[in-house]
Amino acid sequence: MYENIVVVGDKILIKPLTESNKTKAGLYLPSGYSEKDEIKQGYVIKTGPGVPYPHFDGDVEPWKSEDNTTKYMPLQVKEGDLAFFLARYAYEIKYKQETLFVVSQHHILLVERDFDL
């Protein structure tokens, strides 16, 4: 379902466990409402390639290098992880009638990973 999505940089696509505009008691909240330090959780669906950094081989200055391939520092978060993140830094998007969040890796507080996968 998410094959056509390409996540860029250090961004992470998360499917939330709960509805974003609904309280625990079941009340619907207006779209402008947000609790500033609310922590949400959801499963990581896709991750970006990581943080780009210039190629440097030691002998040649990076700006003179003929090797223009971009290298990436990989992300710690992996697909399938349960991520806990700060809601105020998450961007809510609708994709095919589904609510998803895009979050930078540095706004994820912790992840729970099943090491048996």
MODELLER restraints for C-alpha pairs under 7 A, 6 or more apart:
rsr = mdl.restraints
at = mdl.atoms
rsr.add(forms.Gaussian(group=physical.xy_distance, feature=features.Distance(at['CA:7:A'], at['CA:46:A']), mean=6.81, stdev=0.5))
rsr.add(forms.Gaussian(group=physical.xy_distance, feature=features.Distance(at['CA:7:A'], at['CA:47:A']), mean=5.88, stdev=0.5))
rsr.add(forms.Gaussian(group=physical.xy_distance, feature=features.Distance(at['CA:7:A'], at['CA:48:A']), mean=4.54, stdev=0.5))
rsr.add(forms.Gaussian(group=physical.xy_distance, feature=features.Distance(at['CA:8:A'], at['CA:48:A']), mean=4.61, stdev=0.5))
rsr.add(forms.Gaussian(group=physical.xy_distance, feature=features.Distance(at['CA:8:A'], at['CA:49:A']), mean=6.59, stdev=0.5))
rsr.add(forms.Gaussian(group=physical.xy_distance, feature=features.Distance(at['CA:9:A'], at['CA:48:A']), mean=5.09, stdev=0.5))
rsr.add(forms.Gaussian(group=physical.xy_distance, feature=features.Distance(at['CA:9:A'], at['CA:49:A']), mean=5.77, stdev=0.5))
rsr.add(forms.Gaussian(group=physical.xy_distance, feature=features.Distance(at['CA:9:A'], at['CA:50:A']), mean=5.04, stdev=0.5))
rsr.add(forms.Gaussian(group=physical.xy_distance, feature=features.Distance(at['CA:9:A'], at['CA:51:A']), mean=5.56, stdev=0.5))
rsr.add(forms.Gaussian(group=physical.xy_distance, feature=features.Distance(at['CA:10:A'], at['CA:48:A']), mean=5.44, stdev=0.5))
rsr.add(forms.Gaussian(group=physical.xy_distance, feature=features.Distance(at['CA:10:A'], at['CA:49:A']), mean=6.74, stdev=0.5))
rsr.add(forms.Gaussian(group=physical.xy_distance, feature=features.Distance(at['CA:10:A'], at['CA:50:A']), mean=4.60, stdev=0.5))
rsr.add(forms.Gaussian(group=physical.xy_distance, feature=features.Distance(at['CA:10:A'], at['CA:51:A']), mean=5.52, stdev=0.5))
rsr.add(forms.Gaussian(group=physical.xy_distance, feature=features.Distance(at['CA:10:A'], at['CA:75:A']), mean=6.90, stdev=0.5))
rsr.add(forms.Gaussian(group=physical.xy_distance, feature=features.Distance(at['CA:10:A'], at['CA:104:A']), mean=5.65, stdev=0.5))
rsr.add(forms.Gaussian(group=physical.xy_distance, feature=features.Distance(at['CA:10:A'], at['CA:105:A']), mean=5.83, stdev=0.5))
rsr.add(forms.Gaussian(group=physical.xy_distance, feature=features.Distance(at['CA:11:A'], at['CA:47:A']), mean=6.24, stdev=0.5))
rsr.add(forms.Gaussian(group=physical.xy_distance, feature=features.Distance(at['CA:11:A'], at['CA:48:A']), mean=5.44, stdev=0.5))
rsr.add(forms.Gaussian(group=physical.xy_distance, feature=features.Distance(at['CA:11:A'], at['CA:102:A']), mean=6.38, stdev=0.5))
rsr.add(forms.Gaussian(group=physical.xy_distance, feature=features.Distance(at['CA:11:A'], at['CA:103:A']), mean=5.51, stdev=0.5))
rsr.add(forms.Gaussian(group=physical.xy_distance, feature=features.Distance(at['CA:11:A'], at['CA:104:A']), mean=4.42, stdev=0.5))
rsr.add(forms.Gaussian(group=physical.xy_distance, feature=features.Distance(at['CA:11:A'], at['CA:105:A']), mean=6.14, stdev=0.5))
rsr.add(forms.Gaussian(group=physical.xy_distance, feature=features.Distance(at['CA:12:A'], at['CA:44:A']), mean=6.91, stdev=0.5))
rsr.add(forms.Gaussian(group=physical.xy_distance, feature=features.Distance(at['CA:12:A'], at['CA:46:A']), mean=6.03, stdev=0.5))
rsr.add(forms.Gaussian(group=physical.xy_distance, feature=features.Distance(at['CA:12:A'], at['CA:47:A']), mean=4.50, stdev=0.5))
rsr.add(forms.Gaussian(group=physical.xy_distance, feature=features.Distance(at['CA:12:A'], at['CA:48:A']), mean=6.20, stdev=0.5))
rsr.add(forms.Gaussian(group=physical.xy_distance, feature=features.Distance(at['CA:12:A'], at['CA:102:A']), mean=5.53, stdev=0.5))
rsr.add(forms.Gaussian(group=physical.xy_distance, feature=features.Distance(at['CA:12:A'], at['CA:103:A']), mean=5.23, stdev=0.5))
rsr.add(forms.Gaussian(group=physical.xy_distance, feature=features.Distance(at['CA:12:A'], at['CA:104:A']), mean=6.05, stdev=0.5))
rsr.add(forms.Gaussian(group=physical.xy_distance, feature=features.Distance(at['CA:12:A'], at['CA:105:A']), mean=6.62, stdev=0.5))
rsr.add(forms.Gaussian(group=physical.xy_distance, feature=features.Distance(at['CA:13:A'], at['CA:44:A']), mean=5.95, stdev=0.5))
rsr.add(forms.Gaussian(group=physical.xy_distance, feature=features.Distance(at['CA:13:A'], at['CA:45:A']), mean=5.57, stdev=0.5))
rsr.add(forms.Gaussian(group=physical.xy_distance, feature=features.Distance(at['CA:13:A'], at['CA:46:A']), mean=5.16, stdev=0.5))
rsr.add(forms.Gaussian(group=physical.xy_distance, feature=features.Distance(at['CA:13:A'], at['CA:47:A']), mean=6.19, stdev=0.5))
rsr.add(forms.Gaussian(group=physical.xy_distance, feature=features.Distance(at['CA:13:A'], at['CA:100:A']), mean=6.91, stdev=0.5))
rsr.add(forms.Gaussian(group=physical.xy_distance, feature=features.Distance(at['CA:13:A'], at['CA:101:A']), mean=5.78, stdev=0.5))
rsr.add(forms.Gaussian(group=physical.xy_distance, feature=features.Distance(at['CA:13:A'], at['CA:102:A']), mean=4.76, stdev=0.5))
rsr.add(forms.Gaussian(group=physical.xy_distance, feature=features.Distance(at['CA:13:A'], at['CA:103:A']), mean=6.66, stdev=0.5))
rsr.add(forms.Gaussian(group=physical.xy_distance, feature=features.Distance(at['CA:14:A'], at['CA:42:A']), mean=5.77, stdev=0.5))
rsr.add(forms.Gaussian(group=physical.xy_distance, feature=features.Distance(at['CA:14:A'], at['CA:43:A']), mean=5.43, stdev=0.5))
rsr.add(forms.Gaussian(group=physical.xy_distance, feature=features.Distance(at['CA:14:A'], at['CA:44:A']), mean=4.54, stdev=0.5))
rsr.add(forms.Gaussian(group=physical.xy_distance, feature=features.Distance(at['CA:14:A'], at['CA:45:A']), mean=5.55, stdev=0.5))
rsr.add(forms.Gaussian(group=physical.xy_distance, feature=features.Distance(at['CA:14:A'], at['CA:100:A']), mean=5.77, stdev=0.5))
rsr.add(forms.Gaussian(group=physical.xy_distance, feature=features.Distance(at['CA:14:A'], at['CA:101:A']), mean=5.06, stdev=0.5))
rsr.add(forms.Gaussian(group=physical.xy_distance, feature=features.Distance(at['CA:14:A'], at['CA:102:A']), mean=6.30, stdev=0.5))
rsr.add(forms.Gaussian(group=physical.xy_distance, feature=features.Distance(at['CA:15:A'], at['CA:42:A']), mean=5.19, stdev=0.5))
rsr.add(forms.Gaussian(group=physical.xy_distance, feature=features.Distance(at['CA:15:A'], at['CA:43:A']), mean=5.26, stdev=0.5))
rsr.add(forms.Gaussian(group=physical.xy_distance, feature=features.Distance(at['CA:15:A'], at['CA:44:A']), mean=6.49, stdev=0.5))
rsr.add(forms.Gaussian(group=physical.xy_distance, feature=features.Distance(at['CA:15:A'], at['CA:45:A']), mean=6.61, stdev=0.5))
rsr.add(forms.Gaussian(group=physical.xy_distance, feature=features.Distance(at['CA:15:A'], at['CA:100:A']), mean=4.97, stdev=0.5))
rsr.add(forms.Gaussian(group=physical.xy_distance, feature=features.Distance(at['CA:15:A'], at['CA:101:A']), mean=6.47, stdev=0.5))
rsr.add(forms.Gaussian(group=physical.xy_distance, feature=features.Distance(at['CA:16:A'], at['CA:41:A']), mean=5.88, stdev=0.5))
rsr.add(forms.Gaussian(group=physical.xy_distance, feature=features.Distance(at['CA:16:A'], at['CA:42:A']), mean=3.92, stdev=0.5))
rsr.add(forms.Gaussian(group=physical.xy_distance, feature=features.Distance(at['CA:16:A'], at['CA:43:A']), mean=6.47, stdev=0.5))
rsr.add(forms.Gaussian(group=physical.xy_distance, feature=features.Distance(at['CA:16:A'], at['CA:100:A']), mean=6.47, stdev=0.5))
rsr.add(forms.Gaussian(group=physical.xy_distance, feature=features.Distance(at['CA:17:A'], at['CA:41:A']), mean=6.15, stdev=0.5))
rsr.add(forms.Gaussian(group=physical.xy_distance, feature=features.Distance(at['CA:17:A'], at['CA:42:A']), mean=4.94, stdev=0.5))
rsr.add(forms.Gaussian(group=physical.xy_distance, feature=features.Distance(at['CA:21:A'], at['CA:28:A']), mean=5.61, stdev=0.5))
rsr.add(forms.Gaussian(group=physical.xy_distance, feature=features.Distance(at['CA:21:A'], at['CA:29:A']), mean=5.14, stdev=0.5))
rsr.add(forms.Gaussian(group=physical.xy_distance, feature=features.Distance(at['CA:21:A'], at['CA:31:A']), mean=6.94, stdev=0.5))
rsr.add(forms.Gaussian(group=physical.xy_distance, feature=features.Distance(at['CA:22:A'], at['CA:28:A']), mean=4.48, stdev=0.5))
rsr.add(forms.Gaussian(group=physical.xy_distance, feature=features.Distance(at['CA:22:A'], at['CA:29:A']), mean=5.90, stdev=0.5))
rsr.add(forms.Gaussian(group=physical.xy_distance, feature=features.Distance(at['CA:36:A'], at['CA:88:A']), mean=5.64, stdev=0.5))
rsr.add(forms.Gaussian(group=physical.xy_distance, feature=features.Distance(at['CA:37:A'], at['CA:86:A']), mean=6.53, stdev=0.5))
rsr.add(forms.Gaussian(group=physical.xy_distance, feature=features.Distance(at['CA:37:A'], at['CA:87:A']), mean=6.98, stdev=0.5))
rsr.add(forms.Gaussian(group=physical.xy_distance, feature=features.Distance(at['CA:37:A'], at['CA:88:A']), mean=6.78, stdev=0.5))
rsr.add(forms.Gaussian(group=physical.xy_distance, feature=features.Distance(at['CA:38:A'], at['CA:86:A']), mean=6.15, stdev=0.5))
rsr.add(forms.Gaussian(group=physical.xy_distance, feature=features.Distance(at['CA:38:A'], at['CA:87:A']), mean=5.58, stdev=0.5))
rsr.add(forms.Gaussian(group=physical.xy_distance, feature=features.Distance(at['CA:39:A'], at['CA:84:A']), mean=6.56, stdev=0.5))
rsr.add(forms.Gaussian(group=physical.xy_distance, feature=features.Distance(at['CA:39:A'], at['CA:85:A']), mean=5.59, stdev=0.5))
rsr.add(forms.Gaussian(group=physical.xy_distance, feature=features.Distance(at['CA:39:A'], at['CA:86:A']), mean=4.78, stdev=0.5))
rsr.add(forms.Gaussian(group=physical.xy_distance, feature=features.Distance(at['CA:39:A'], at['CA:87:A']), mean=5.64, stdev=0.5))
rsr.add(forms.Gaussian(group=physical.xy_distance, feature=features.Distance(at['CA:40:A'], at['CA:84:A']), mean=5.70, stdev=0.5))
rsr.add(forms.Gaussian(group=physical.xy_distance, feature=features.Distance(at['CA:40:A'], at['CA:85:A']), mean=5.50, stdev=0.5))
rsr.add(forms.Gaussian(group=physical.xy_distance, feature=features.Distance(at['CA:40:A'], at['CA:86:A']), mean=6.33, stdev=0.5))
rsr.add(forms.Gaussian(group=physical.xy_distance, feature=features.Distance(at['CA:40:A'], at['CA:87:A']), mean=5.89, stdev=0.5))
rsr.add(forms.Gaussian(group=physical.xy_distance, feature=features.Distance(at['CA:41:A'], at['CA:82:A']), mean=6.84, stdev=0.5))
rsr.add(forms.Gaussian(group=physical.xy_distance, feature=features.Distance(at['CA:41:A'], at['CA:83:A']), mean=5.46, stdev=0.5))
rsr.add(forms.Gaussian(group=physical.xy_distance, feature=features.Distance(at['CA:41:A'], at['CA:84:A']), mean=4.40, stdev=0.5))
rsr.add(forms.Gaussian(group=physical.xy_distance, feature=features.Distance(at['CA:41:A'], at['CA:85:A']), mean=6.21, stdev=0.5))
rsr.add(forms.Gaussian(group=physical.xy_distance, feature=features.Distance(at['CA:42:A'], at['CA:82:A']), mean=5.57, stdev=0.5))
rsr.add(forms.Gaussian(group=physical.xy_distance, feature=features.Distance(at['CA:42:A'], at['CA:83:A']), mean=5.50, stdev=0.5))
rsr.add(forms.Gaussian(group=physical.xy_distance, feature=features.Distance(at['CA:42:A'], at['CA:84:A']), mean=6.83, stdev=0.5))
rsr.add(forms.Gaussian(group=physical.xy_distance, feature=features.Distance(at['CA:43:A'], at['CA:80:A']), mean=5.89, stdev=0.5))
rsr.add(forms.Gaussian(group=physical.xy_distance, feature=features.Distance(at['CA:43:A'], at['CA:81:A']), mean=5.68, stdev=0.5))
rsr.add(forms.Gaussian(group=physical.xy_distance, feature=features.Distance(at['CA:43:A'], at['CA:82:A']), mean=4.55, stdev=0.5))
rsr.add(forms.Gaussian(group=physical.xy_distance, feature=features.Distance(at['CA:43:A'], at['CA:83:A']), mean=6.02, stdev=0.5))
rsr.add(forms.Gaussian(group=physical.xy_distance, feature=features.Distance(at['CA:44:A'], at['CA:78:A']), mean=6.93, stdev=0.5))
rsr.add(forms.Gaussian(group=physical.xy_distance, feature=features.Distance(at['CA:44:A'], at['CA:79:A']), mean=5.02, stdev=0.5))
rsr.add(forms.Gaussian(group=physical.xy_distance, feature=features.Distance(at['CA:44:A'], at['CA:80:A']), mean=5.25, stdev=0.5))
rsr.add(forms.Gaussian(group=physical.xy_distance, feature=features.Distance(at['CA:44:A'], at['CA:81:A']), mean=5.42, stdev=0.5))
rsr.add(forms.Gaussian(group=physical.xy_distance, feature=features.Distance(at['CA:44:A'], at['CA:82:A']), mean=6.38, stdev=0.5))
rsr.add(forms.Gaussian(group=physical.xy_distance, feature=features.Distance(at['CA:44:A'], at['CA:83:A']), mean=6.66, stdev=0.5))
rsr.add(forms.Gaussian(group=physical.xy_distance, feature=features.Distance(at['CA:45:A'], at['CA:79:A']), mean=5.39, stdev=0.5))
rsr.add(forms.Gaussian(group=physical.xy_distance, feature=features.Distance(at['CA:45:A'], at['CA:80:A']), mean=6.38, stdev=0.5))
rsr.add(forms.Gaussian(group=physical.xy_distance, feature=features.Distance(at['CA:46:A'], at['CA:79:A']), mean=5.67, stdev=0.5))
rsr.add(forms.Gaussian(group=physical.xy_distance, feature=features.Distance(at['CA:47:A'], at['CA:78:A']), mean=6.97, stdev=0.5))
rsr.add(forms.Gaussian(group=physical.xy_distance, feature=features.Distance(at['CA:47:A'], at['CA:79:A']), mean=6.83, stdev=0.5))
rsr.add(forms.Gaussian(group=physical.xy_distance, feature=features.Distance(at['CA:49:A'], at['CA:72:A']), mean=6.43, stdev=0.5))
rsr.add(forms.Gaussian(group=physical.xy_distance, feature=features.Distance(at['CA:49:A'], at['CA:74:A']), mean=6.29, stdev=0.5))
rsr.add(forms.Gaussian(group=physical.xy_distance, feature=features.Distance(at['CA:50:A'], at['CA:72:A']), mean=5.30, stdev=0.5))
rsr.add(forms.Gaussian(group=physical.xy_distance, feature=features.Distance(at['CA:50:A'], at['CA:73:A']), mean=5.28, stdev=0.5))
rsr.add(forms.Gaussian(group=physical.xy_distance, feature=features.Distance(at['CA:50:A'], at['CA:74:A']), mean=4.63, stdev=0.5))
rsr.add(forms.Gaussian(group=physical.xy_distance, feature=features.Distance(at['CA:50:A'], at['CA:75:A']), mean=5.27, stdev=0.5))
rsr.add(forms.Gaussian(group=physical.xy_distance, feature=features.Distance(at['CA:51:A'], at['CA:72:A']), mean=5.26, stdev=0.5))
rsr.add(forms.Gaussian(group=physical.xy_distance, feature=features.Distance(at['CA:51:A'], at['CA:73:A']), mean=5.15, stdev=0.5))
rsr.add(forms.Gaussian(group=physical.xy_distance, feature=features.Distance(at['CA:51:A'], at['CA:74:A']), mean=6.87, stdev=0.5))
rsr.add(forms.Gaussian(group=physical.xy_distance, feature=features.Distance(at['CA:52:A'], at['CA:70:A']), mean=6.53, stdev=0.5))
rsr.add(forms.Gaussian(group=physical.xy_distance, feature=features.Distance(at['CA:52:A'], at['CA:71:A']), mean=5.73, stdev=0.5))
rsr.add(forms.Gaussian(group=physical.xy_distance, feature=features.Distance(at['CA:52:A'], at['CA:72:A']), mean=4.37, stdev=0.5))
rsr.add(forms.Gaussian(group=physical.xy_distance, feature=features.Distance(at['CA:52:A'], at['CA:73:A']), mean=6.35, stdev=0.5))
rsr.add(forms.Gaussian(group=physical.xy_distance, feature=features.Distance(at['CA:53:A'], at['CA:70:A']), mean=6.85, stdev=0.5))
rsr.add(forms.Gaussian(group=physical.xy_distance, feature=features.Distance(at['CA:53:A'], at['CA:71:A']), mean=5.71, stdev=0.5))
rsr.add(forms.Gaussian(group=physical.xy_distance, feature=features.Distance(at['CA:53:A'], at['CA:72:A']), mean=5.97, stdev=0.5))
rsr.add(forms.Gaussian(group=physical.xy_distance, feature=features.Distance(at['CA:54:A'], at['CA:62:A']), mean=6.62, stdev=0.5))
rsr.add(forms.Gaussian(group=physical.xy_distance, feature=features.Distance(at['CA:54:A'], at['CA:70:A']), mean=6.37, stdev=0.5))
rsr.add(forms.Gaussian(group=physical.xy_distance, feature=features.Distance(at['CA:54:A'], at['CA:71:A']), mean=6.46, stdev=0.5))
rsr.add(forms.Gaussian(group=physical.xy_distance, feature=features.Distance(at['CA:55:A'], at['CA:62:A']), mean=6.23, stdev=0.5))
rsr.add(forms.Gaussian(group=physical.xy_distance, feature=features.Distance(at['CA:55:A'], at['CA:70:A']), mean=6.69, stdev=0.5))
rsr.add(forms.Gaussian(group=physical.xy_distance, feature=features.Distance(at['CA:55:A'], at['CA:71:A']), mean=6.31, stdev=0.5))
rsr.add(forms.Gaussian(group=physical.xy_distance, feature=features.Distance(at['CA:56:A'], at['CA:62:A']), mean=5.32, stdev=0.5))
rsr.add(forms.Gaussian(group=physical.xy_distance, feature=features.Distance(at['CA:81:A'], at['CA:111:A']), mean=6.08, stdev=0.5))
rsr.add(forms.Gaussian(group=physical.xy_distance, feature=features.Distance(at['CA:81:A'], at['CA:112:A']), mean=5.77, stdev=0.5))
rsr.add(forms.Gaussian(group=physical.xy_distance, feature=features.Distance(at['CA:81:A'], at['CA:113:A']), mean=4.98, stdev=0.5))
rsr.add(forms.Gaussian(group=physical.xy_distance, feature=features.Distance(at['CA:82:A'], at['CA:111:A']), mean=5.40, stdev=0.5))
rsr.add(forms.Gaussian(group=physical.xy_distance, feature=features.Distance(at['CA:82:A'], at['CA:112:A']), mean=5.02, stdev=0.5))
rsr.add(forms.Gaussian(group=physical.xy_distance, feature=features.Distance(at['CA:82:A'], at['CA:113:A']), mean=6.54, stdev=0.5))
rsr.add(forms.Gaussian(group=physical.xy_distance, feature=features.Distance(at['CA:83:A'], at['CA:108:A']), mean=6.67, stdev=0.5))
rsr.add(forms.Gaussian(group=physical.xy_distance, feature=features.Distance(at['CA:83:A'], at['CA:110:A']), mean=6.07, stdev=0.5))
rsr.add(forms.Gaussian(group=physical.xy_distance, feature=features.Distance(at['CA:83:A'], at['CA:111:A']), mean=4.43, stdev=0.5))
rsr.add(forms.Gaussian(group=physical.xy_distance, feature=features.Distance(at['CA:83:A'], at['CA:112:A']), mean=6.56, stdev=0.5))
rsr.add(forms.Gaussian(group=physical.xy_distance, feature=features.Distance(at['CA:84:A'], at['CA:108:A']), mean=5.92, stdev=0.5))
rsr.add(forms.Gaussian(group=physical.xy_distance, feature=features.Distance(at['CA:84:A'], at['CA:109:A']), mean=5.66, stdev=0.5))
rsr.add(forms.Gaussian(group=physical.xy_distance, feature=features.Distance(at['CA:84:A'], at['CA:110:A']), mean=5.55, stdev=0.5))
rsr.add(forms.Gaussian(group=physical.xy_distance, feature=features.Distance(at['CA:84:A'], at['CA:111:A']), mean=6.16, stdev=0.5))
rsr.add(forms.Gaussian(group=physical.xy_distance, feature=features.Distance(at['CA:85:A'], at['CA:107:A']), mean=5.95, stdev=0.5))
rsr.add(forms.Gaussian(group=physical.xy_distance, feature=features.Distance(at['CA:85:A'], at['CA:108:A']), mean=4.33, stdev=0.5))
rsr.add(forms.Gaussian(group=physical.xy_distance, feature=features.Distance(at['CA:85:A'], at['CA:109:A']), mean=5.44, stdev=0.5))
rsr.add(forms.Gaussian(group=physical.xy_distance, feature=features.Distance(at['CA:86:A'], at['CA:107:A']), mean=6.17, stdev=0.5))
rsr.add(forms.Gaussian(group=physical.xy_distance, feature=features.Distance(at['CA:86:A'], at['CA:108:A']), mean=6.75, stdev=0.5))
rsr.add(forms.Gaussian(group=physical.xy_distance, feature=features.Distance(at['CA:89:A'], at['CA:103:A']), mean=6.82, stdev=0.5))
rsr.add(forms.Gaussian(group=physical.xy_distance, feature=features.Distance(at['CA:89:A'], at['CA:107:A']), mean=6.73, stdev=0.5))
rsr.add(forms.Gaussian(group=physical.xy_distance, feature=features.Distance(at['CA:90:A'], at['CA:101:A']), mean=5.95, stdev=0.5))
rsr.add(forms.Gaussian(group=physical.xy_distance, feature=features.Distance(at['CA:90:A'], at['CA:102:A']), mean=5.74, stdev=0.5))
rsr.add(forms.Gaussian(group=physical.xy_distance, feature=features.Distance(at['CA:90:A'], at['CA:103:A']), mean=4.90, stdev=0.5))
rsr.add(forms.Gaussian(group=physical.xy_distance, feature=features.Distance(at['CA:91:A'], at['CA:101:A']), mean=5.41, stdev=0.5))
rsr.add(forms.Gaussian(group=physical.xy_distance, feature=features.Distance(at['CA:91:A'], at['CA:102:A']), mean=5.10, stdev=0.5))
rsr.add(forms.Gaussian(group=physical.xy_distance, feature=features.Distance(at['CA:91:A'], at['CA:103:A']), mean=6.52, stdev=0.5))
rsr.add(forms.Gaussian(group=physical.xy_distance, feature=features.Distance(at['CA:92:A'], at['CA:99:A']), mean=6.83, stdev=0.5))
rsr.add(forms.Gaussian(group=physical.xy_distance, feature=features.Distance(at['CA:92:A'], at['CA:100:A']), mean=5.85, stdev=0.5))
rsr.add(forms.Gaussian(group=physical.xy_distance, feature=features.Distance(at['CA:92:A'], at['CA:101:A']), mean=4.60, stdev=0.5))
rsr.add(forms.Gaussian(group=physical.xy_distance, feature=features.Distance(at['CA:92:A'], at['CA:102:A']), mean=6.58, stdev=0.5))
rsr.add(forms.Gaussian(group=physical.xy_distance, feature=features.Distance(at['CA:93:A'], at['CA:99:A']), mean=5.86, stdev=0.5))
rsr.add(forms.Gaussian(group=physical.xy_distance, feature=features.Distance(at['CA:93:A'], at['CA:100:A']), mean=5.35, stdev=0.5))
rsr.add(forms.Gaussian(group=physical.xy_distance, feature=features.Distance(at['CA:93:A'], at['CA:101:A']), mean=6.01, stdev=0.5))
rsr.add(forms.Gaussian(group=physical.xy_distance, feature=features.Distance(at['CA:94:A'], at['CA:100:A']), mean=6.21, stdev=0.5))
